[in-house]
Amino acid sequence: MPQLLVRNLTDNVVVRLKKRAKTLGRSLQAEVKAILEEAAKNVPEDFWKEADRIREQLKRSDWKFSDSAALTRKDRDR
């Protein structure tokens, strides 16, 4: 399996990553791997395909969406 070496991280970044890993019950290596895997699957072209699929699904559904601007205006006038 390929390996990756990341150099010149600040101490602050490493401390925050260790804290995040501990909170999630992972090792530092497992946490960094999870972050990289998640980032790698969020390719913009995949995002837009998924957004289009969701939009089409919502168009075919019976869901009714209100105008959020009108709701915001009403809330501000309280």
C-alpha positions in Angstrom: 0.0 0.0 0.0 1.4 3.5 -0.9 2.6 5.7 1.9 2.6 9.5 2.2 4.9 11.7 4.2 3.7 15.2 5.2 6.5 17.5 6.3 6.6 20.9 8.0 3.3 20.7 9.8 3.1 23.3 12.6 3.0 22.0 16.2 -0.5 23.5 16.5 -1.8 21.4 13.6 -0.3 18.2 15.1 -1.8 19.0 18.6 -5.2 19.6 17.1 -5.1 16.4 15.0 -4.1 14.4 18.1 -6.9 15.9 20.1 -9.4 15.2 17.3 -8.1 11.6 17.0 -8.4 11.0 20.8 -11.9 12.4 20.8 -12.9 10.0 18.1 -11.0 7.0 19.6 -8.5 6.8 16.9 -4.7 6.9 16.6 -3.2 9.9 14.9 -2.4 7.9 11.8 -6.0 6.5 11.6 -7.4 10.0 12.0 -5.2 11.6 9.3 -6.0 8.6 7.0 -9.8 9.2 7.6 -9.5 12.9 6.9 -7.5 12.3 3.6 -10.0 9.6 2.5 -12.9 11.9 3.1 -11.2 14.8 1.3 -10.3 12.6 -1.7 -13.9 11.4 -2.3 -15.3 15.0 -2.3 -14.3 15.6 -5.9 -16.3 18.7 -7.3 -17.6 16.8 -10.3 -19.0 14.1 -8.0 -20.6 16.8 -5.9 -22.4 18.4 -8.8 -23.7 15.1 -10.1 -25.0 14.3 -6.6 -26.6 17.7 -6.3 -28.3 17.3 -9.7 -29.6 13.9 -8.6 -31.0 15.3 -5.3 -32.6 18.3 -7.2 -34.4 15.9 -9.6 -35.5 13.7 -6.7 -37.0 16.7 -4.9 -38.8 17.9 -8.1 -40.5 14.5 -8.4 -41.5 14.5 -4.7 -44.5 16.0 -3.0 -42.4 18.2 -0.8 -43.4 21.8 -0.7 -40.7 24.4 0.2 -41.6 27.8 1.4 -39.8 31.0 0.5 -37.1 31.4 3.1 -36.7 35.1 2.4 -40.4 35.7 3.4 -39.9 33.6 6.6 -36.7 35.6 7.5 -38.5 38.9 6.9 -41.4 37.8 9.1 -39.0 36.7 11.8 -37.1 40.1 11.7 -40.3 42.0 12.0 -41.2 40.4 15.3 
